[in-house]
Amino acid sequence: MFKLEEIPIFSALGEKYIKELQDIIHIKRFTKESIVFYEGDQSDYLHILMEGSVKLYKTSPKGSQVQINRFAAPGLIAEFAVFEKEPFPATCEFVTDGAIGLLHFDKLYEYLNQPEFSLELLKSLTGKVSLLSALVHKETILSSEAKVADLMLKKVTIFNRLKNNEIASILNLTPETFSRILTKMKKEGIIKIESHKLHILDQDALMAIIENNTIKTCTNCIADFKEQIGYKD
């Protein structure tokens, strides 16, 4: 488990503040597949991921999961909702065993007088905005094949660490669709899979898939994506 001083938002704080935090932060341990909070829950605590990995997902009106992102320790989870005193916008579930540090908002507010602390918090918030922007782009612009190709080029190690159904969930694809795309890429000699490890044979072909197969056939992709995740204006 990470120490507080190893977590970016706390790394610039002095020893006095670190000791204070260690005394007031409640550490809660979780097992794999445990729910940290549900979409719509409210909390007065900042959630600090101190060990393990979690996934954030929304539930569509049809009951299917739309995965927003995955986070590995150390880091903050849904800090915007806490500051705005709004319900959590997504469900948080552990994909490994792990631990969460809970810091009450009232105490957190006191630390905002520390410039270094405030700066790290801003970095975390702007980083989440960038992640959401990337998600919207991926879901509204990229086709299923392009999403797989994009992930292969950016994070090939994911294909060697996770099961196919987990990768499909990250890409918001059905396992059947994901399997079909892998089979097609193997037949075309773009990739090969040996001993459960993915090897890219033709990087140019993956880039071509992204460049030539990016526009979906939806007439209003943004509206379709909002409907899929249950967003209401």
N, C-alpha and C positions, 0 to 999 in steps of 0.2 A: 504494500500500500504506500502511495506517495505521501511524503511529509508535506505539511502546509507550505513550507518555504520553497518546495519544488514546484508548486502550482503557480503559474505566471501571475495571477492577480494578486498573490500574496508575496511574491518573491522580493519586492522592493521594500516591504515593510520592515521596520526595525525589530530587534529581538523582543522588545517589550510587547509589541503588538502581536507578534507570533505566539508568545506565551499566553496572552490574553485569549487569543482565538482558540488555542488548544484546550483551554479551560471551558469555553462556552459552546464550542461546536459539538453537536451530538453525532456520533458515528453510528450509522445503521448498516448492517450487513444484509446482503441479498444473495439468493441462489439463482442459478440460471432460469430464465423464463419468468422470474418474479416481476410484478408490476410495481414501478416506483410511484407513478401517478397516472390517472386516466385523463383523457381529453375531457375538459369541462370541470375538472377539479380545481379548487383554489388552495393557495398555501401562503403562509406568512414567512416561509423559509426559503432562503437561497439554497439550491441543490448543487453540491460540489461533488463531481465524480472523482473519487479518490482511488478507485481500483476497479478493474474490469472494463467491459464495453456494454453500451446500451444502444438500442435503436429507438427512434421516434417515428411514430406513424399516426396517420389519421384514418378514421373508418368512414368509408364511403356510404352513401344512403343504401347501397345494396349489401352492405355488411363486409365488403372486402377491405383489406388493409392497403393503404397507400403510404409506403415508407418514405419519410422525409429525409432522414439521414441516420448515420451511425456515428457514435462518438466513443473514443477510447480515453481512459484516464491519462493525465489529469485534465480537468476542464469544468466549465459551468454548464448547467442544463436549464433551459427555459428561463433565463434570468430576466428577460424582458417582461414576461407575464408577472413576475414578482414585483418588479418596479412599478408597473402600470396597475397592479392589483387587479389583474384580469384572470379569468380561468385559463388553465393550461391549454394551449392550442392543439396539443397532440398527446397521445399516450406514450409513456416511456417504459420500456421493458428491457431487462437485462438479457443479453445474449451470452453472457458468461456469469460465473460467480463474481461478486464485486462488493463495493462499499460506497456509500453516499455520506457526505458530511452535510449536516443541516445547520445553517446559520440564520438565526432569526433576523427578519428585516430591520427591526428597530436597532439592533446592534450593527448591522451592516451599514445603516444610514450614517452612523457616527464615523465610520471609516472613510466616508466620502470626502471628509476634510483633508485626507492625505492625498496629495497630488498624484503620487505614483500609483496608488490604489485606483483612483478614478480613471487614470489613463489606461490601465490594464483592463478595467471594466469596459471602457469605450471600445478598446480593441476587440474584446470578446463580442460585444454587441454588433459592431460593424462586420466582424467576420461571419456572424450568423446571417446578416442581411445578404452578404455575398453568396453564402451557401443557398439561401432561399432563391436568390436570383438565378443561380445555376440550375436549381431544381426546376423552376418554372420554364427556363429555356429548354432543358432536357425533355420535360414532359410535353411541351407544346410545340416543339420544333422537330425533335429527332424522332425518326421512325424506330420501330422495334430493333431492326437490324443495325441501325446507326447507333442506338444506345449501347448495344453489345460491343460494337466495334470501338466506340469511344472509350468504354471502360477497359477494354483490352489494351488500348494504346496508353491509357493513363495509369492504370493500376492492375497490371497483369498478375501481381502477386495475390490479388483477391481470388483469382480463379484457382490458385494452388492451396489456399487456406480454407475456403468455404465450400459448402456443398452447393450443388446446382440450384436447389430450391431456395437457398439463402441468397444466392446471387440474383436469382429471378425476382425475389422480393425486393432487393435493393433497387433493381431496375424497374420495378412495378410492372413485371411481366408474369404471365402464368408460367409454371414450370414446363408445360407442354410447348409453349411458344419459344421459350429459351432453349429447350432441347432441340427443337426443329432448326433453330438458327445455327446452333453449334454443329449439328449434323450437316447442314448445307455448307458451312464454312470448311468443314473437314473434307467434304467431297470435292470442293473447288480448290483444295490445296492451299488454303489461306492459313490454316492452323493444323496442328496435330496435338493429340493428347496421349501422353505416355506415362504410365504409372501415376495417374491422376494429376499430372502436371501439364499445363498448357504451354505450348511452344508456338510462337508466331513465325510463320514461314514466309508470309508476304505482307509486310507492313504497308506497302503502297496500296494494296488491295483494300485494307481496312480503311485507309485514308480516303480512298475513292468511294467506299460505301457511305462514309460520313458526308462527303462533299456532294455526292449525286443522289443520295437517298434521305435527305433531311426534311423535306417538306411533307407534312402529313396531309391527308385529304380532307381534314375537318374544315368547315367553313368559318368557324370561330374557335380557334384552338384555346384561347384564354378562357372563354366561357365554358368550353367542354371540360377543361382542367378544374375550374372552380366547382362545377357540378360533380365531378368525380370525387373530390375531397370533401364535399358537403359544405362549401363556403357559401355564405349568404351575405349580400351587400347590406 
